């Protein structure tokens, strides 16, 4: 039996992340869609996997601390890849 879980993809990030090539990431949903589009085909990257895990956890819990941790890791990943 599988339980339905409401995900909080509409939760705002603590800060808006502006991408160099245009666009902004304002919500967990924005971040999740961007991450899957940009990094979804990466075969092995612990950093990207960690970021995706944190985004999913934040969407599952909706906790401020989880959203902040996911945003920090996303920002770190985007800076490392020169996306922001």
KAUR-V210962 format. One record per residue. N is the residue number from 1. RES is the residue in one letter. PHI is phi as a letter, one per 30 degrees, with the letter a starting at -180 (* if undefined). Layout:
n:N res:RES phi:PHI
n:N res:RES phi:PHI
This chain:
n:1 res:X phi:*
n:2 res:X phi:c
n:3 res:X phi:c
n:4 res:X phi:d
n:5 res:X phi:b
n:6 res:X phi:d
n:7 res:X phi:c
n:8 res:X phi:c
n:9 res:X phi:d
n:10 res:X phi:d
n:11 res:X phi:d
n:12 res:X phi:d
n:13 res:X phi:d
n:14 res:X phi:d
n:15 res:X phi:b
n:16 res:X phi:d
n:17 res:X phi:c
n:18 res:X phi:c
n:19 res:X phi:d
n:20 res:X phi:d
n:21 res:X phi:d
n:22 res:X phi:j
n:23 res:X phi:j
n:24 res:X phi:b
n:25 res:X phi:c
n:26 res:X phi:c
n:27 res:X phi:b
n:28 res:X phi:e
n:29 res:X phi:d
n:30 res:X phi:e
n:31 res:X phi:d
n:32 res:X phi:d
n:33 res:X phi:d
n:34 res:X phi:d
n:35 res:X phi:d
n:36 res:X phi:d
n:37 res:X phi:d
n:38 res:X phi:d
n:39 res:X phi:c
n:40 res:X phi:d
n:41 res:X phi:c
n:42 res:X phi:d
n:43 res:X phi:d
n:44 res:X phi:b
n:45 res:X phi:a
n:46 res:X phi:d
n:47 res:X phi:d
n:48 res:X phi:d
n:49 res:X phi:d
n:50 res:X phi:d
n:51 res:X phi:d
n:52 res:X phi:d
n:53 res:X phi:d
n:54 res:X phi:d
n:55 res:X phi:d
n:56 res:X phi:d
n:57 res:X phi:e
n:58 res:X phi:d
n:59 res:X phi:d
n:60 res:X phi:d
n:61 res:X phi:c
n:62 res:X phi:i
n:63 res:X phi:d
n:64 res:X phi:e
n:65 res:X phi:d
n:66 res:X phi:d
n:67 res:X phi:d
n:68 res:X phi:d
n:69 res:X phi:d
n:70 res:X phi:d
n:71 res:X phi:d
n:72 res:X phi:d
n:73 res:X phi:d
n:74 res:X phi:d
n:75 res:X phi:d
n:76 res:X phi:d
n:77 res:X phi:d
n:78 res:X phi:d
n:79 res:X phi:d
n:80 res:X phi:d
n:81 res:X phi:c
n:82 res:X phi:h
n:83 res:X phi:d
n:84 res:X phi:b
